[in-house]
């Protein structure tokens, strides 16, 4: 999972239309980043008791149907999402080889629709820069999506 040159941690879920719209591009990005020595792991932290479509069983089905080539983990107690201060699905965190978060941005310009022709692959470019230089891009556009479904306190 961890790449020798960096790792992407992305919080996703099964039901969010923003996530559903990017899964093909996410798989492509994971494959391209793997070739650059950068790992990717997806995590679902949504409360499955209030959102059963995000249950672990449904996560397994979703990953199979979408052709995930990376681990899709269940953060049942939401401790990982809280530690990252994850806010939405999808929410991307780019870590350098030492595990330091240097990127908190989006995959690309696409939201529920594909990005426009010629749009930059922002996540891939950022992670390649981090792997090559140890620095992150100055401009990082936050991701947009559905809010994480937190458990009642």
C-alpha positions as CSV (number, residue, x, y, z in Angstrom):
1,X,0.0,0.0,0.0
2,X,2.7,2.5,1.0
3,X,4.7,3.6,-1.9
4,X,8.4,4.1,-1.6
5,X,8.1,7.6,-3.0
6,X,4.8,8.6,-1.4
7,X,1.2,7.5,-0.7
8,X,-2.3,8.9,-1.4
9,X,-4.9,8.4,1.3
10,X,-8.4,9.1,0.0
11,X,-11.6,9.0,1.9
12,X,-14.5,7.8,-0.2
13,X,-17.8,5.9,0.2
14,X,-20.1,3.8,-2.0
15,X,-23.2,6.1,-2.3
16,X,-21.8,9.5,-2.9
17,X,-22.4,10.8,-6.5
18,X,-19.1,12.6,-6.4
19,X,-17.2,9.4,-5.6
20,X,-19.2,7.4,-8.2
21,X,-18.3,9.9,-10.8
22,X,-14.5,9.7,-10.2
23,X,-13.9,6.0,-9.6
24,X,-12.7,5.2,-13.1
25,X,-10.3,8.2,-13.0
26,X,-9.2,7.2,-9.5
27,X,-8.3,3.7,-10.6
28,X,-6.4,5.1,-13.5
29,X,-4.6,7.6,-11.2
30,X,-3.7,4.7,-8.8
31,X,-2.2,2.7,-11.6
32,X,-0.2,5.6,-12.9
33,X,1.0,6.6,-9.5
34,X,2.0,3.0,-8.7
35,X,4.3,3.1,-11.7
36,X,5.9,6.2,-10.1
37,X,6.5,4.4,-6.8
38,X,3.5,6.0,-5.1
39,X,0.8,3.9,-3.3
40,X,-2.9,4.6,-2.9
41,X,-5.4,3.5,-0.3
42,X,-9.1,4.3,-0.1
43,X,-10.9,4.4,3.2
44,X,-14.6,4.5,4.0
45,X,-15.4,6.1,7.4
46,X,-19.2,6.6,7.0
47,X,-21.5,5.4,9.7
48,X,-23.0,2.2,8.1
49,X,-25.7,2.1,10.8
50,X,-27.3,5.2,9.3
51,X,-26.0,4.6,5.7
52,X,-26.1,0.8,5.2
53,X,-25.1,1.3,1.5
54,X,-21.6,2.0,3.0
55,X,-21.4,-1.2,4.9
56,X,-18.2,-3.3,4.7
57,X,-20.0,-5.9,2.6
58,X,-21.2,-3.2,0.2
59,X,-17.7,-1.8,0.1
60,X,-16.4,-5.1,-1.1
61,X,-19.0,-5.3,-3.9
62,X,-18.3,-1.6,-4.8
63,X,-14.6,-2.2,-5.1
64,X,-15.1,-5.3,-7.3
65,X,-17.6,-3.6,-9.5
66,X,-15.4,-0.5,-9.9
67,X,-12.2,-2.5,-10.6
68,X,-10.3,-1.1,-7.6
69,X,-6.6,-2.0,-7.9
70,X,-5.8,-0.7,-4.4
71,X,-7.0,-1.5,-0.9
72,X,-10.4,-0.1,0.2
73,X,-10.5,-0.1,4.0
74,X,-13.3,0.3,6.5
75,X,-12.7,2.9,9.3
76,X,-15.5,1.6,11.4
77,X,-14.7,3.6,14.5
78,X,-13.9,6.7,12.4
79,X,-10.6,7.3,14.2
80,X,-8.6,7.5,11.0
81,X,-10.9,10.0,9.4
82,X,-10.8,12.1,12.6
83,X,-7.0,11.9,12.7
84,X,-6.8,13.2,9.2
85,X,-9.6,15.7,9.8
86,X,-11.3,14.3,6.7
87,X,-14.4,16.4,5.7
88,X,-15.9,14.9,2.6
89,X,-16.0,12.1,0.1
90,X,-13.8,12.2,-1.8
91,X,-11.1,13.8,0.3
92,X,-7.5,13.4,-0.9
93,X,-4.3,13.5,1.2
94,X,-0.9,13.2,-0.4
95,X,1.9,12.0,1.8
96,X,5.6,12.1,1.1
97,X,7.9,9.1,1.5
98,X,8.2,9.9,5.2
99,X,4.4,10.0,5.8
100,X,4.1,13.8,6.0
101,X,0.9,15.2,4.4
102,X,2.0,17.7,1.7
103,X,-1.1,17.7,-0.5
104,X,-4.7,18.2,0.4
105,X,-6.5,18.9,-2.9
106,X,-8.7,17.3,-5.5
107,X,-8.2,14.6,-8.1
108,X,-9.0,17.1,-11.0
109,X,-11.5,19.6,-12.0
110,X,-14.3,17.0,-12.5
111,X,-17.1,16.8,-10.0
112,X,-20.1,14.8,-10.9
113,X,-19.2,15.2,-14.6
114,X,-15.8,14.4,-16.2
115,X,-13.3,17.2,-16.2
116,X,-13.2,19.4,-19.3
117,X,-10.8,18.4,-22.1
118,X,-7.2,19.4,-21.4
119,X,-7.8,19.6,-17.6
120,X,-4.8,18.9,-15.4
121,X,-4.5,15.7,-13.5
122,X,-3.9,17.7,-10.3
123,X,-3.5,14.8,-7.9
124,X,-1.0,12.9,-10.2
125,X,1.0,16.1,-10.9
126,X,1.1,17.0,-7.2
127,X,2.3,13.5,-6.1
128,X,4.9,13.3,-8.9
129,X,6.2,16.7,-7.7
130,X,6.3,15.5,-4.1
131,X,8.1,12.3,-5.1
132,X,10.6,14.2,-7.3
133,X,11.3,17.3,-5.2
134,X,9.9,16.7,-1.7
135,X,7.8,19.8,-2.1
136,X,4.1,20.2,-2.8
137,X,2.4,22.6,-5.3
138,X,1.7,26.0,-4.0
139,X,-1.8,25.9,-5.2
140,X,-4.0,23.2,-3.9
141,X,-7.7,23.3,-4.7
142,X,-9.9,21.5,-2.0
143,X,-11.9,18.6,-3.0
144,X,-15.7,18.8,-3.1
145,X,-18.2,16.1,-2.3
146,X,-20.6,14.7,0.2
147,X,-19.9,15.2,3.9
148,X,-18.6,12.3,5.9
149,X,-21.5,10.6,7.8
150,X,-20.3,10.8,11.4
151,X,-21.6,8.7,14.2
152,X,-23.6,10.4,16.9
153,X,-21.4,11.6,19.8
